């Protein structure tokens, strides 16, 4: 969802032929390479190349999570490796070129999170060992997080 919405919003600001580069860690769970490339293609950004982060000429830039975690965790100015899940040697840079066809794109296909009833019915994962009120509370917390993230208010 994040990359689909990201590339859709870029269409307003990027000129035809403009380039966009997205860096992501090979172990990323939320923003996998397939989500980046798929979101780009759905919004008329052609995949040009993928390069290892350390071979990119801007590999020394100050990286961040890009969400609310940045409030508490800032990059280390001396070696830029203070983010525990962001090791530059495991990052890739995905390069795209905006190539609009002129065709009208339909509404963005965003995958909605599970509803509260579905979460309350779960019996595996974090719900495996909880019951009763604790399970309802956990389901409500998870549902609130999903709704917040799909709305985009988790960023910033």
C-alpha positions in Angstrom: 0.0 0.0 0.0 2.7 2.5 1.0 4.6 2.3 -2.3 1.4 2.3 -4.4 0.4 5.5 -2.7 3.9 7.0 -2.8 4.2 6.6 -6.6 0.6 7.7 -7.2 1.3 11.0 -5.3 4.6 11.5 -7.2 2.7 11.7 -10.5 1.6 15.2 -9.4 5.2 16.5 -8.9 7.5 14.5 -11.3 7.8 15.7 -14.9 7.6 13.1 -17.7 11.1 11.7 -18.0 11.9 12.5 -14.4 13.8 10.1 -12.2 12.9 8.7 -8.8 15.2 6.5 -6.7 14.1 4.4 -3.7 16.5 2.8 -1.3 15.4 -0.3 0.7 17.0 -2.9 2.8 17.1 -6.5 1.5 15.5 -7.7 4.7 12.7 -5.1 4.7 9.4 -6.5 5.6 7.0 -3.6 5.0 8.6 -2.3 1.8 9.8 -5.3 -0.1 11.4 -4.9 -3.6 8.4 -6.4 -5.2 6.2 -3.7 -3.6 8.5 -1.0 -4.7 8.6 -2.2 -8.3 5.0 -3.1 -8.5 3.8 0.2 -7.1 6.0 2.0 -9.6 4.8 0.1 -12.6 1.1 0.5 -11.6 1.7 4.3 -11.7 3.7 4.5 -14.9 7.2 4.6 -13.5 9.5 2.4 -15.5 12.1 0.4 -13.7 15.5 1.5 -15.1 18.0 -0.3 -12.9 18.8 -1.6 -9.4 22.2 -1.0 -7.9 23.7 -1.8 -4.5 23.4 1.1 -2.1 27.2 1.4 -1.6 27.7 1.8 -5.4 25.3 4.8 -5.5 27.0 8.1 -5.6 24.8 9.4 -2.8 25.5 6.5 -0.5 26.7 8.8 2.3 23.5 10.6 2.7 21.8 10.7 6.1 19.3 7.9 6.1 16.2 7.7 8.2 13.2 5.4 8.8 10.9 7.9 7.2 8.2 7.5 9.9 7.5 8.3 13.5 10.5 6.4 14.7 12.7 9.2 13.5 11.5 11.4 16.4 13.4 9.3 18.9 16.3 7.9 16.7 18.4 10.2 14.7 21.3 9.3 12.4 24.8 9.2 13.8 26.7 12.0 12.0 30.0 10.2 12.2 29.2 6.9 10.5 25.5 7.1 9.7 24.9 3.5 11.0 22.8 4.2 14.1 19.7 2.6 12.6 19.7 -1.0 13.7 18.0 -2.5 10.7 19.7 -0.4 8.1 23.1 -1.7 7.1 24.2 0.0 3.9 25.8 -3.1 2.6 22.4 -4.8 2.6 20.5 -2.0 0.9 19.6 -1.6 -2.8 18.6 1.5 -4.8 15.7 1.1 -7.2 15.8 3.6 -10.1 12.7 4.6 -12.0 11.7 7.0 -14.8 8.3 8.5 -15.0 6.7 7.7 -18.4 3.1 8.7 -18.5 1.1 7.2 -21.3 -1.7 9.7 -21.2 -4.2 7.1 -20.3 -6.5 7.8 -17.3 -5.5 5.6 -14.4 -8.2 4.1 -12.3 -8.4 4.5 -8.5 -5.4 3.2 -6.7 -6.0 -0.4 -5.5 -5.2 -0.3 -1.8 -5.5 -3.4 0.2 -7.5 -2.7 3.3 -6.5 -4.1 6.7 -8.6 -6.9 8.3 -11.7 -5.7 10.2 -12.0 -6.0 14.0 -14.3 -9.0 13.7 -11.6 -10.9 11.7 -8.9 -10.0 14.2 -11.1 -11.1 17.2 -11.5 -14.5 15.4 -7.7 -15.1 15.1 -6.3 -18.0 17.0 -2.6 -17.9 15.8 0.3 -15.4 15.9 0.0 -12.9 18.8 -3.5 -14.2 19.6 -2.3 -17.8 20.2 -1.9 -17.4 24.0 -4.4 -14.7 24.9 -8.1 -15.0 25.7 -11.1 -12.9 26.8 -10.6 -9.2 27.4 -6.9 -9.4 26.7 -7.6 -10.8 23.3 -10.2 -8.1 22.6 -7.8 -5.4 23.7 -5.0 -6.8 21.5 -7.3 -7.0 18.5 -8.5 -3.4 19.1 -4.9 -2.2 19.4 -3.8 -4.0 16.2 -6.9 -2.8 14.3 -6.2 0.8 15.4 -2.6 0.5 14.2 -3.7 -0.9 10.8 -6.3 1.9 10.3 -3.8 4.5 11.3 -1.2 3.2 8.9 -3.6 2.8 5.9 -4.7 6.4 6.5 -1.1 7.6 6.3 -1.2 9.4 9.7 1.6 7.1 11.0 4.2 9.1 9.0 5.6 12.2 10.7 
